[in-house]
Amino acid sequence: QVQLVESGGGLVQAGGFLRLSCAAFGSRFTINTMNWYRQAPGKERELVADITCSGYTNYADLVKGRFTISRDNGKNTVVLQMNSLKPEDTGVYYCRAGRSWGPGTQVTVSS
């Protein structure tokens, strides 16, 4: 069972930036696809971005041009660089790898 640990959340003003990291432990192999999801208060969890082990990326329309996902296959880590943050980006951000989920990290963007 892969264990995921997120870090880098916090409070930032609108227009600011945050960098989220996720480290995967317990996998003997390179993880194929790693994802970032988020869940805003009162809303369902939604996909933010994902990246395959070959570097192919996919973004939700709401974050295209502002967020960048990247990964280090050797370390099984994935990073989400979030720029030009908006209050509607507020939520708990979760890292996912296959059927494993991290505990989440809170991102709060003030207006």
N, CA and C of each residue as an Amber inpcrd file, in Angstrom:
protein
   333
   0.8470000  -1.1900000   0.0000000   0.0000000   0.0000000   0.0000000
   0.8840000   1.2420000   0.0000000   0.6760000   2.1040000  -0.9830000
   1.4500000   3.3320000  -1.0810000   0.9110000   4.3520000  -0.0840000
   1.7850000   5.0080000   0.6060000   1.3960000   6.0930000   1.5110000
   1.8250000   7.4230000   0.9040000   0.9450000   8.3910000   0.9740000
   1.1870000   9.7120000   0.3960000   1.1600000  10.7690000   1.4820000
   2.0860000  11.7020000   1.3910000   2.1600000  12.7840000   2.3620000
   2.2680000  14.0970000   1.6050000   1.2780000  14.9840000   1.8260000
   1.2900000  16.2920000   1.1800000   1.8920000  17.3410000   2.1120000
   2.4160000  18.4020000   1.5060000   2.9100000  19.5370000   2.2770000
   2.8250000  20.7900000   1.4140000   2.8930000  21.9560000   2.0750000
   2.9640000  23.2130000   1.3380000   1.7060000  24.0530000   1.3420000
   0.6390000  23.5700000   1.9560000  -0.5670000  24.3810000   2.0150000
  -0.3880000  25.5690000   2.9430000  -1.4040000  26.4470000   2.9550000
  -1.3500000  27.5960000   3.8390000  -2.3320000  28.6700000   3.4360000
  -2.1160000  29.8540000   4.0020000  -2.9710000  31.0140000   3.7320000
  -2.2130000  32.0040000   2.8670000  -2.8560000  32.4640000   1.8070000
  -2.2140000  33.4000000   0.8980000  -3.2660000  34.3750000   0.3840000
  -2.8380000  35.5620000   0.0220000  -3.7560000  36.5470000  -0.5440000
  -4.0020000  36.2620000  -2.0170000  -5.1300000  36.6960000  -2.5060000
  -5.4490000  36.5410000  -3.9200000  -4.3280000  37.1410000  -4.7660000
  -3.9820000  36.4170000  -5.8190000  -2.8760000  36.8370000  -6.6660000
  -1.5510000  36.2300000  -6.2680000  -1.5030000  35.6300000  -5.0980000
  -0.2680000  35.0280000  -4.6160000  -0.0480000  33.6290000  -5.1560000
   0.9200000  32.9430000  -4.5580000   1.2610000  31.6180000  -5.0340000
   1.5580000  30.6920000  -3.8660000   1.3930000  29.4000000  -4.1460000
   1.7690000  28.3400000  -3.2140000   2.3290000  27.1770000  -4.0070000
   3.1450000  26.3870000  -3.3390000   3.7320000  25.2110000  -3.9760000
   3.4440000  24.0020000  -3.1050000   2.6650000  23.0770000  -3.6340000
   2.3170000  21.8630000  -2.9010000   3.2200000  20.7160000  -3.3520000
   3.6200000  19.9100000  -2.3980000   4.4240000  18.7340000  -2.6980000
   3.7380000  17.4950000  -2.1540000   3.9860000  16.3850000  -2.8120000
   3.4390000  15.1090000  -2.3690000   4.5190000  14.0550000  -2.5530000
   4.8220000  13.3450000  -1.4920000   5.8030000  12.2760000  -1.5480000
   5.1010000  10.9430000  -1.3650000   5.4610000   9.9810000  -2.1910000
   4.8780000   8.6410000  -2.1210000   5.8870000   7.6840000  -1.5150000
   5.4300000   6.9190000  -0.5220000   6.2920000   5.9570000   0.1550000
   5.6910000   4.5580000   0.0150000   6.5720000   3.5860000  -0.0840000
   6.1230000   2.2020000  -0.0620000   5.9440000   1.5670000  -1.4210000
   6.2860000   2.2950000  -2.4880000   6.1470000   1.7180000  -3.8190000
   7.5190000   1.3070000  -4.3290000   7.6160000   0.0780000  -4.7880000
   8.8940000  -0.3930000  -5.3150000   9.0790000   0.0070000  -6.7670000
   8.0100000   0.4810000  -7.3880000   8.0540000   0.8230000  -8.7960000
   7.6490000   2.2680000  -9.0110000   7.9910000   2.7990000 -10.1610000
   7.5460000   4.1430000 -10.4950000   6.0280000   4.1420000 -10.6510000
   5.3950000   5.0580000  -9.9840000   3.9350000   5.1590000 -10.0450000
   3.5340000   5.7380000 -11.3820000   2.5330000   5.1500000 -12.0260000
   2.1480000   5.5820000 -13.3640000   1.6140000   7.0060000 -13.3620000
   0.4390000   7.2150000 -12.8310000  -0.1770000   8.5350000 -12.8420000
  -0.3490000   9.0460000 -11.4150000   0.0120000  10.2920000 -11.2200000
  -0.2060000  10.9320000  -9.9220000  -1.1100000  12.1410000 -10.1480000
  -2.0000000  12.3510000  -9.2010000  -3.0340000  13.3630000  -9.3720000
  -3.0830000  14.3110000  -8.1810000  -3.5860000  15.4950000  -8.4430000
  -3.9900000  16.4310000  -7.3940000  -5.4830000  16.6750000  -7.5450000
  -6.1910000  16.5460000  -6.4310000  -7.6110000  16.8620000  -6.3550000
  -7.7900000  17.9610000  -5.3170000  -8.9360000  18.5770000  -5.3220000
  -9.2730000  19.5260000  -4.2690000 -10.7540000  19.4090000  -3.9280000
 -11.0540000  19.8100000  -2.7100000 -12.4410000  19.8070000  -2.2540000
 -12.7170000  21.0920000  -1.4980000 -13.6020000  21.8960000  -2.0620000
 -14.0040000  23.1380000  -1.4170000 -15.1420000  22.8350000  -0.4360000
 -15.3160000  23.6910000   0.5580000 -16.3990000  23.4690000   1.5340000
 -17.7490000  23.3340000   0.8430000 -18.4620000  22.2630000   1.1590000
 -19.7920000  22.0670000   0.6030000 -19.8290000  21.5670000  -0.8180000
 -18.6610000  21.2650000  -1.3830000 -18.6110000  20.8080000  -2.7670000
 -17.9620000  19.4390000  -2.8530000 -18.1330000  18.7840000  -3.9890000
 -17.5240000  17.4880000  -4.2030000 -16.0460000  17.6490000  -4.5610000
 -15.3080000  16.5890000  -4.3130000 -13.9070000  16.5870000  -4.6760000
 -13.7750000  16.6120000  -6.1990000 -12.8260000  17.4220000  -6.6940000
 -12.6630000  17.5550000  -8.1340000 -11.1910000  17.4180000  -8.5220000
 -10.9750000  16.9230000  -9.7230000  -9.6160000  16.7800000 -10.2260000
  -9.0430000  18.1470000 -10.5890000  -7.8260000  18.4050000 -10.1480000
  -7.1370000  19.6490000 -10.4800000  -6.1480000  19.4160000 -11.6180000
  -5.3120000  18.4050000 -11.4680000  -4.2950000  18.1230000 -12.4850000
  -3.7570000  16.7190000 -12.2700000  -3.2160000  16.1420000 -13.3360000
  -2.5310000  14.8740000 -13.1790000  -1.3640000  14.7980000 -14.1520000
  -0.4710000  13.8710000 -13.8630000   0.7310000  13.7240000 -14.6720000
   1.1060000  12.2550000 -14.7130000   1.4370000  11.7650000 -15.9080000
   1.8670000  10.3760000 -16.0370000   3.3650000  10.2750000 -15.7930000
   3.8510000   9.0540000 -15.7060000   5.2830000   8.8560000 -15.4670000
   6.1100000   9.3130000 -16.6660000   5.4990000   9.4290000 -17.8310000
   6.2180000   9.9180000 -19.0060000   6.1330000  11.4290000 -19.1430000
   5.4030000  12.0750000 -18.2240000   5.3500000  13.5290000 -18.2090000
   4.1450000  14.1460000 -18.8860000   3.2190000  13.3290000 -19.3500000
   2.0080000  13.8860000 -19.9550000   1.1330000  14.4770000 -18.8590000
   0.6760000  15.7220000 -19.0780000  -0.0890000  16.4300000 -18.0610000
  -1.5100000  16.7360000 -18.5280000  -2.3670000  16.9100000 -17.5530000
  -3.7670000  17.2360000 -17.8130000  -4.2300000  18.1760000 -16.7100000
  -4.9740000  19.2140000 -17.0830000  -5.4180000  20.2110000 -16.1080000
  -6.9220000  20.4540000 -16.2170000  -7.5250000  20.7490000 -15.0930000
  -8.8980000  21.2280000 -15.1050000  -8.9270000  22.6050000 -15.7520000
  -9.9990000  22.9050000 -16.4440000 -10.1020000  24.1810000 -17.1520000
  -9.9280000  25.3680000 -16.2070000 -10.3970000  25.2430000 -14.9790000
 -10.3600000  26.3630000 -14.0360000  -8.9470000  26.7380000 -13.6210000
  -7.9810000  25.8420000 -13.8200000  -6.6130000  26.1370000 -13.3570000
  -5.6130000  26.2380000 -14.4940000  -6.0430000  25.9810000 -15.7100000
  -5.1180000  26.0350000 -16.8450000  -4.4740000  27.4120000 -16.9530000
  -3.1790000  27.4160000 -17.1670000  -2.4520000  28.6630000 -17.2870000
  -2.0030000  29.2490000 -15.9690000  -2.5110000  28.7150000 -14.8490000
  -2.1240000  29.2160000 -13.5260000  -1.3820000  28.1670000 -12.7070000
  -1.7510000  26.9210000 -12.8670000  -1.1410000  25.8310000 -12.1000000
  -0.2380000  25.0070000 -13.0090000   0.8350000  24.4850000 -12.4330000
   1.7350000  23.6040000 -13.1610000   2.0430000  22.3850000 -12.3030000
   1.8560000  21.1990000 -12.8810000   2.1720000  19.9630000 -12.1800000
   3.4660000  19.3990000 -12.7350000   4.2900000  18.8760000 -11.8500000
   5.5490000  18.2640000 -12.2700000   5.8610000  17.1130000 -11.3160000
   6.8170000  16.2870000 -11.6830000   7.1430000  15.1500000 -10.8240000
   8.5940000  14.7530000 -10.9700000   9.0680000  14.0460000  -9.9570000
  10.3900000  13.4450000  -9.9500000  10.1790000  11.9420000  -9.8100000
  10.3400000  11.2230000 -10.9100000  10.0550000   9.7840000 -10.8830000
  10.9950000   9.0260000  -9.9420000  12.2360000   9.4580000  -9.8950000
  13.1920000   8.7690000  -9.0480000  12.8290000   8.8340000  -7.5750000
  12.1720000   9.9110000  -7.1870000  11.7870000  10.0970000  -5.7940000
  10.3040000   9.8560000  -5.5710000   9.5590000   9.5490000  -6.6390000
   8.1020000   9.3800000  -6.5360000   7.4600000  10.5600000  -5.8240000
   7.7950000  11.7500000  -6.2860000   7.1920000  12.9590000  -5.7430000
   6.5040000  13.7350000  -6.8690000   5.4900000  14.4610000  -6.4990000
   4.7810000  15.3060000  -7.4500000   4.5780000  16.6730000  -6.8140000
   4.7170000  17.7060000  -7.6270000   4.6200000  19.0810000  -7.1520000
   3.5250000  19.7990000  -7.9310000   2.7670000  20.6140000  -7.2320000
   1.7620000  21.4680000  -7.8680000   2.1260000  22.9210000  -7.5640000
   2.5860000  23.6230000  -8.5720000   2.8830000  25.0480000  -8.4400000
   1.6210000  25.8220000  -8.7860000   1.1440000  26.6040000  -7.8360000
  -0.1120000  27.3280000  -8.0160000   0.1670000  28.8260000  -8.0030000
  -0.0490000  29.4830000  -9.1230000   0.1690000  30.9190000  -9.2540000
  -1.1630000  31.6350000  -9.4750000  -1.1410000  32.9310000  -9.2960000
  -2.3330000  33.7560000  -9.5170000  -3.5490000  33.1640000  -8.8100000
  -3.3660000  32.8480000  -7.5480000  -4.4270000  32.1820000  -6.8100000
  -5.6400000  33.0810000  -6.6260000  -6.8010000  32.4320000  -6.6170000
  -8.0760000  33.1330000  -6.4640000  -8.7890000  32.5790000  -5.2220000
  -9.6840000  33.3420000  -4.6420000 -10.4220000  32.8340000  -3.4770000
 -11.1430000  31.5200000  -3.7810000 -11.5830000  31.3360000  -4.9990000
 -12.2800000  30.0920000  -5.3430000 -11.3470000  28.8880000  -5.4310000
 -10.0490000  29.1020000  -5.2990000  -9.1080000  27.9850000  -5.2230000
  -9.0200000  27.4110000  -3.8070000  -9.6780000  28.0530000  -2.8780000
  -9.6520000  27.5890000  -1.4890000 -10.2500000  26.1960000  -1.3630000
  -9.5900000  25.3670000  -0.5650000 -10.0750000  24.0240000  -0.3280000
  -8.9810000  23.1430000   0.2380000  -9.3210000  21.8960000   0.4480000
  -8.3350000  20.9030000   0.8560000  -7.8320000  20.2200000  -0.4090000
  -6.5240000  20.2030000  -0.5560000  -5.8970000  19.6150000  -1.7310000
  -5.3490000  18.2370000  -1.3750000  -5.6900000  17.2640000  -2.2080000
  -5.3090000  15.8760000  -1.9640000  -4.4360000  15.3580000  -3.0980000
  -3.4500000  14.5910000  -2.7300000  -2.6190000  13.8750000  -3.6870000
  -3.1750000  12.4570000  -3.8140000  -3.1430000  11.9360000  -5.0270000
  -3.6410000  10.5800000  -5.2610000  -2.6700000   9.8420000  -6.1660000
  -2.4780000   8.5610000  -5.8590000  -1.6750000   7.6730000  -6.6970000
  -2.3910000   6.3330000  -6.7110000  -3.0430000   6.0310000  -7.8300000
  -3.8220000   4.8010000  -7.8950000  -4.9740000   4.8470000  -6.9180000
  -5.0310000   3.8730000  -6.0100000  -6.1120000   3.8310000  -5.0180000
  -5.6980000   4.4800000  -3.7030000  -4.5130000   5.0450000  -3.6500000
  -4.0250000   5.6750000  -2.4300000  -4.2510000   7.1760000  -2.4630000
  -4.6780000   7.7020000  -1.3220000  -4.8990000   9.1320000  -1.1590000
  -4.0920000   9.6390000   0.0260000  -3.6080000  10.8750000  -0.0970000
  -2.9910000  11.5140000   1.0470000  -4.0620000  12.0950000   1.9620000
  -3.6680000  12.5550000   3.1390000  -4.6220000  13.1100000   4.0990000
  -5.1260000  14.4910000   3.7120000  -4.4340000  15.1660000   2.7950000
  -4.8630000  16.4810000   2.3510000  -4.1120000  17.6070000   3.0310000
  -4.0480000  18.7370000   2.3540000  -3.4350000  19.9450000   2.9080000
  -4.3360000  21.1270000   2.5710000  -4.5560000  21.9890000   3.5540000
  -5.4950000  23.1050000   3.3990000  -4.8430000  24.2630000   2.6490000
  -5.5700000  24.7690000   1.6750000  -5.1730000  25.9780000   0.9510000
  -6.2920000  27.0020000   1.1280000  -5.9310000  28.1670000   1.6360000
  -6.9100000  29.2270000   1.8300000  -6.4190000  30.4840000   1.1280000
  -7.2470000  31.0040000   0.2330000  -6.9000000  32.2060000  -0.5140000
  -7.8570000  33.3140000  -0.0910000  -7.3090000  34.3680000   0.4930000
  -8.1370000  35.4700000   0.9630000  -8.2680000  36.5310000  -0.1230000
  -9.3990000  37.2050000  -0.1090000  -9.6550000  38.2330000  -1.1390000
  -9.1560000  39.5840000  -0.6830000
